[in-house]
Amino acid sequence: SELVAAYSMYLGKALVDKGVKIDLPALYASALLHDIAKLYCINHGGSHAQVGAAWVVQKTGLPLIAQGVLHHVYWPWKICFKSWPLPLIIEYADKRVRHNELVDMPTRFKDLFERYGKTERSRKFLTKTQVQGNEMEKQLTEIYKVDIHASFTCSRRLVS
């Protein structure tokens, strides 16, 4: 979660520099909390995004922070960073982080398919999210000219 938050902040600051309005403290909080319910849902079932978002709203009363938690797995509408930067940045950052390392999307999705692609339904869903990730990368690089592979600092360490 710390690496997702650090990469989210890198992307968020890059988009702010391009004129996109983003609440950076909310982005950071939401990215740190994006997997808050993951272990609970592994043990008890349910959608960790939905349960986590409900917990965040209940405890903080801040729907903007919960929005990033709720939508960090899948975005159900047209991808537009100008309109919905916070949840889209977190979703994209989460698609780039495998455990404790930043990787490219093919590497991340190979891991996701190996771990979670056990059924036809889950493979179809993963494919949909991979298509979304590709669209996000396209927008970030072509529209906003963000260097998605740049090195940045996370907990005083250089990450590439």
Rosetta blueprint (number, residue, H / E / L):
1 S L
2 E H
3 L H
4 V H
5 A H
6 A H
7 Y H
8 S H
9 M H
10 Y H
11 L H
12 G H
13 K H
14 A H
15 L H
16 V H
17 D H
18 K L
19 G L
20 V L
21 K L
22 I L
23 D L
24 L H
25 P H
26 A H
27 L H
28 Y H
29 A H
30 S H
31 A H
32 L H
33 L H
34 H L
35 D L
36 I L
37 A L
38 K H
39 L H
40 Y H
41 C H
42 I H
43 N H
44 H H
45 G L
46 G L
47 S L
48 H H
49 A H
50 Q H
51 V H
52 G H
53 A H
54 A H
55 W H
56 V H
57 V H
58 Q H
59 K H
60 T H
61 G L
62 L L
63 P H
64 L H
65 I H
66 A H
67 Q H
68 G H
69 V H
70 L H
71 H L
72 H L
73 V L
74 Y L
75 W L
76 P L
77 W L
78 K L
79 I L
80 C L
81 F L
82 K L
83 S L
84 W L
85 P H
86 L H
87 P H
88 L H
89 I H
90 I H
91 E H
92 Y H
93 A H
94 D H
95 K H
96 R H
97 V E
98 R E
99 H L
100 N L
101 E E
102 L E
103 V L
104 D L
105 M H
106 P H
107 T H
108 R H
109 F H
110 K H
111 D H
112 L H
113 F H
114 E H
115 R H
116 Y H
117 G L
118 K L
119 T L
120 E H
121 R H
122 S H
123 R H
124 K H
125 F H
126 L H
127 T H
128 K H
129 T H
130 Q H
131 V H
132 Q H
133 G H
134 N H
135 E H
136 M H
137 E H
138 K H
139 Q H
140 L H
141 T H
142 E H
143 I H
144 Y L
145 K L
146 V L
147 D L
148 I L
149 H L
150 A L
151 S L
152 F E
153 T E
154 C E
155 S L
156 R L
157 R E
158 L E
159 V E
160 S L
